[in-house]
Structure formats: structure tokens, C-alpha cells
């Protein structure tokens, strides 16, 4: 090690934090100047490469967060534990997610996108009531899987985390609206009502599936949980049938009285 290098190392260790930061910044600036300049043509390609690396890092962090949440719960899911499982640097993690709350909100969005892909692939070719009936057992597999359990842990964790609790309702309202829009887009309301207000049937299905997922986590071999999912599907079929009957029995609109010619 040269005398200049030793001096820089010792100065970094002994100096106050603000001086150390200045030393690091000067070193980084010097290294940056030593790099060959990019031509205008190569800059878009370089940006794409950086973006791809960033996307890969982000996915690794989110997958690690889901693993942590579903296996050890919200309280034990620290940014350090996520970093260790993702095998990324601390700086990379905080560059993507500046806080644990930001990471948890991103997990909720990420799981939703994964679930949409899963539903699209599994329910392809179905529409209307057929799709709505098939949605319950398919949704159960999503809610009881690692992603669903991770979101459940985020919900439970928000009870004792005021910052997360303040941010979570808006995120869930947005995703709930998107979920109902997706159902309607695939050929029917699914028995759910207006998007303007949280629909009772939709909320009942979602809450029941989450509760059953928690029940399955506590007693994973309980056959009664699977039977309860089947009962939930039967309830939704009956709900759809009642809706159809109401539409059939709806009296036709009375014709408007004709005006007499004067």
C-alpha cells in the first residue's frame, strides 16, 4: 500500500463523518473522470443496461421481502434480513426503497401484479358467471400462497405501525377498484356492485379468503379449511343465482301515457 493510499485510509477512519464523506466524494469524482466518455449513440444503450440491472435488483429485493414476510412475519422482516436474502448491498436496497414502509407498499403492489398474471393464465377462456364461480378456488390458491401470506403480514403489521397504517388504505382502495374493473372487463360484474363504493360481496369474499389463509397457516393440515373454501364458492354461486332471479322478476317499465292530440 502506498503512503498516499495509507494516508487516505487512516484519514477516512479517524476523520469526522462529514470529512469522510467529502473524501469519498472526491475519490468517486476522480474515478468518474477517469472513465471513458460515452458517445451520444451509446448513451441510450447504457441507460437500458442500467435500467435492466435496476429492475433485476428490484425484483430480487421484492422476492426476498415476500419470502421474509411469509416465513418469519412482519416484525422480523427487517431491511437487513431482506438485504441478506436478496444478496444485494445495503445501498442498492435503499436506492430502490428508502424505508421499510416504502418496501412494504411495493410488496403489496408487486403481489397484486403477480396475482393478475396468475388469474389471467388460469381463468383464460372463461367469462361472466363461469369466471366468477371459478375465481373463488383460484383466488384461494393465491391468498394462501407466499404472496398472499406476505400481504396478510403487511396488514397485520400495519396495526402497530402508524406510518404504514396511514399509507395502506389508499393503496388497497386503488387495488380493490382495479380488481373489480378486471372482473367486469372479463365479461360480467361477477355479482359485484358499483366501483364507487366498496361492494359487500367483494369485501366478504376477500375477507373470508384472508381469514381462511390465516387459519391454514395456524393448522396447515386441517381438511376443514378446504371444505370452508368449497362452502364459500357455493355461497358465491347462490349469490349469483339470486341476482339472476332478481333480474328475471324485475317488472317491465310502464309505458308513458300518450298525449292526446289537441
Buried (B, 14 or more C-beta within 10 A) or exposed (E): EEEEEEEBEEEBEEEEEEEBEEBEEEEEEEEEEEEEEEEEEEEEEEEEEEEEEEEEBBEBBBBBBBBBBBBEBBEEBEBEBBBEBBEBEEEBBBBBBEEBBBBBBBBBEBBBEBBBEBBEEBBEEBEEBEBBBBBBBBBBBBBBBBBBBBBBBBBBBBEEBEEBBEBBEEBBEEBBEEBBEEBEEBBBBBBBBEBEEBBEBBEBBBEBBBEBBBBBBEEEEEEEBEEBBEEBBEBBBEBBEEBEEEEEEEEEEEEEEEEEEE
